[in-house]
Amino acid sequence: MAQQPLLTSDEAQKLTHLTQEVKDPQQMVKLAEAIFELAVLRGASDVHLEPYETEAQVRFRIDGALQDVITIP
C-alpha cells in the first residue's frame, strides 16, 4: 500500500509561502501556528524543529515514526 503524502498541496503551498515571508516576529508566530495546527490535524505526538547552519527541518512523529514536513530556510 502506497503511503499518502503528509501534506496536501494546499498545506504545502501555505507553509512554503509562510517560510518565505518570515521577516519579523509576527510572521514567525503565523508560521509556528500553522505548523502546530497541522501537527494536531495529523495526530502528531510531537513536533521536532531541528536547526542547522542555514535552515531548520520540521518533522512530526506520527505513529512512532518521524516524518519530514518542511524545511525552513
Backbone as JSON, one array per atom type, in Angstrom:
{
  "sequence": "MAQQPLLTSDEAQKLTHLTQEVKDPQQMVKLAEAIFELAVLRGASDVHLEPYETEAQVRFRIDGALQDVITIP",
  "N": [[0.84, -1.18, 0.0], [0.62, 2.17, -0.91], [2.07, 4.98, 0.66], [0.37, 7.85, 1.8], [0.95, 11.29, 0.97], [2.24, 13.48, 3.49], [1.45, 16.15, 3.6], [-1.16, 18.05, 2.1], [-1.41, 19.5, -1.2], [-2.27, 22.14, -0.95], [-1.7, 22.68, 1.76], [1.09, 22.38, 1.79], [1.76, 24.46, 0.05], [0.85, 26.68, 1.53], [2.52, 26.56, 3.86], [5.02, 26.82, 2.63], [4.79, 29.37, 1.53], [4.53, 30.86, 3.9], [7.06, 30.4, 5.04], [8.69, 31.8, 3.34], [8.09, 34.38, 3.91], [9.0, 35.04, 6.41], [10.05, 37.5, 8.12], [9.75, 39.06, 10.25], [8.83, 39.08, 13.77], [6.01, 38.67, 13.97], [5.31, 37.29, 11.63], [6.75, 34.96, 12.09], [5.33, 33.91, 14.22], [2.89, 33.32, 12.93], [3.77, 31.29, 11.21], [4.6, 29.35, 13.08], [2.14, 28.81, 14.34], [0.74, 27.69, 12.17], [2.26, 25.38, 11.72], [1.92, 23.97, 14.17], [-0.87, 23.68, 14.18], [-1.23, 22.02, 11.96], [0.16, 19.8, 12.88], [-1.52, 18.92, 14.95], [-3.83, 18.3, 13.45], [-2.85, 16.15, 11.98], [-2.41, 14.3, 13.9], [-0.01, 14.15, 15.29], [2.35, 13.12, 17.72], [4.5, 14.47, 18.66], [6.47, 17.38, 17.82], [9.27, 18.14, 15.96], [11.77, 20.49, 15.74], [14.49, 21.07, 14.02], [17.37, 22.7, 14.07], [19.74, 23.84, 11.7], [22.78, 24.97, 10.12], [22.07, 26.76, 7.98], [19.36, 26.45, 7.69], [16.23, 25.11, 8.92], [14.78, 22.06, 9.91], [11.55, 20.71, 9.94], [9.81, 18.22, 11.61], [7.33, 15.71, 12.16], [6.24, 13.41, 14.63], [4.52, 10.63, 13.96], [2.51, 7.97, 14.62], [4.7, 6.74, 15.83], [6.83, 7.15, 14.1], [9.2, 9.4, 12.71], [8.43, 12.0, 10.51], [9.27, 13.93, 7.72], [8.34, 17.31, 7.32], [8.62, 20.07, 6.48], [11.21, 22.22, 5.23], [12.71, 25.0, 6.6], [14.04, 27.9, 5.36]],
  "CA": [[0.0, 0.0, 0.0], [1.42, 3.39, -1.01], [1.86, 5.93, 1.76], [-0.12, 9.14, 1.35], [1.81, 12.41, 1.36], [1.89, 14.06, 4.78], [0.79, 17.43, 3.37], [-1.87, 18.26, 0.84], [-0.71, 20.53, -1.97], [-2.62, 23.44, -0.36], [-0.94, 22.84, 3.02], [2.49, 22.6, 1.42], [1.86, 25.81, -0.51], [0.69, 27.63, 2.63], [3.73, 26.57, 4.67], [6.1, 27.37, 1.82], [4.55, 30.82, 1.47], [4.85, 31.44, 5.21], [8.51, 30.37, 5.28], [9.32, 32.82, 2.5], [7.75, 35.7, 4.41], [9.43, 35.2, 7.8], [10.96, 38.63, 8.21], [9.53, 39.72, 11.53], [8.27, 38.16, 14.78], [4.61, 38.36, 13.7], [5.3, 36.24, 10.61], [7.24, 33.74, 12.73], [4.2, 33.39, 15.0], [1.96, 32.72, 11.98], [4.36, 30.04, 10.76], [4.53, 28.4, 14.2], [0.73, 28.42, 14.49], [0.39, 26.8, 11.06], [2.95, 24.11, 11.95], [1.27, 23.26, 15.27], [-2.22, 23.31, 13.74], [-1.08, 20.87, 11.09], [0.56, 18.67, 13.74], [-2.73, 18.43, 15.62], [-4.68, 17.68, 12.44], [-2.24, 14.89, 11.54], [-2.3, 13.4, 15.04], [1.39, 14.02, 15.69], [2.58, 13.08, 19.16], [5.45, 15.54, 18.94], [6.97, 18.19, 16.71], [10.71, 18.35, 16.06], [12.35, 21.6, 14.99], [15.91, 20.75, 14.01], [18.11, 23.81, 13.45], [21.02, 23.61, 11.04], [23.5, 26.22, 9.89], [21.38, 27.69, 7.08], [17.94, 26.13, 7.61], [15.69, 24.29, 10.01], [13.91, 20.99, 9.42], [10.39, 20.43, 10.79], [9.37, 16.83, 11.49], [6.29, 15.27, 13.07], [6.23, 11.99, 14.97], [3.19, 10.1, 13.75], [2.53, 6.5, 14.78], [6.03, 6.32, 16.25], [7.86, 7.41, 13.09], [9.41, 10.8, 12.35], [8.16, 12.28, 9.11], [9.65, 15.27, 7.3], [7.22, 18.16, 6.98], [9.08, 21.19, 5.67], [12.49, 22.83, 5.56], [12.59, 26.45, 6.69], [15.35, 28.5, 5.02]],
  "C": [[0.89, 1.25, 0.0], [1.06, 4.35, 0.12], [1.41, 7.27, 1.18], [0.86, 10.22, 1.76], [1.32, 13.01, 2.67], [1.1, 15.35, 4.6], [-0.01, 17.4, 2.08], [-1.11, 19.34, 0.07], [-1.02, 21.92, -1.42], [-1.84, 23.7, 0.92], [0.53, 23.11, 2.73], [2.7, 24.0, 0.88], [1.77, 26.86, 0.59], [1.97, 27.71, 3.47], [4.9, 27.16, 3.91], [5.99, 28.89, 1.74], [4.94, 31.47, 2.8], [6.35, 31.43, 5.48], [9.23, 31.45, 4.48], [9.09, 34.23, 3.04], [8.21, 35.94, 5.85], [10.51, 36.28, 7.85], [10.81, 39.37, 9.53], [8.86, 38.74, 12.49], [6.82, 37.76, 14.49], [4.49, 37.24, 12.65], [5.78, 34.91, 11.19], [6.13, 33.09, 13.55], [3.19, 32.71, 14.08], [2.47, 31.37, 11.48], [4.26, 28.98, 11.85], [3.1, 27.9, 14.4], [0.32, 27.43, 13.39], [1.02, 25.42, 11.25], [2.24, 23.32, 13.05], [-0.16, 22.85, 14.93], [-2.18, 22.06, 12.88], [-0.7, 19.62, 11.9], [-0.65, 18.07, 14.44], [-3.64, 17.71, 14.63], [-4.16, 16.31, 11.99], [-2.08, 13.89, 12.68], [-0.86, 13.16, 15.48], [1.52, 14.01, 17.21], [3.62, 14.1, 19.58], [5.93, 16.18, 17.65], [8.45, 18.42, 16.96], [11.1, 19.53, 15.17], [13.86, 21.44, 15.1], [16.69, 21.86, 13.31], [19.44, 23.33, 12.86], [21.63, 24.97, 10.73], [22.71, 27.22, 9.04], [19.89, 27.44, 6.96], [17.51, 25.38, 8.85], [14.74, 23.27, 9.39], [12.79, 20.79, 10.43], [9.96, 18.99, 10.52], [8.27, 16.57, 12.51], [6.51, 13.8, 13.38], [4.78, 11.54, 14.89], [3.29, 8.58, 13.76], [3.95, 6.0, 15.04], [7.15, 6.61, 15.26], [7.96, 8.91, 12.81], [9.2, 10.97, 10.86], [8.53, 13.71, 8.81], [8.39, 16.04, 6.91], [7.66, 19.26, 6.03], [10.46, 21.63, 6.13], [12.3, 24.34, 5.53], [13.96, 27.05, 6.4], [15.78, 29.54, 6.05]]
}
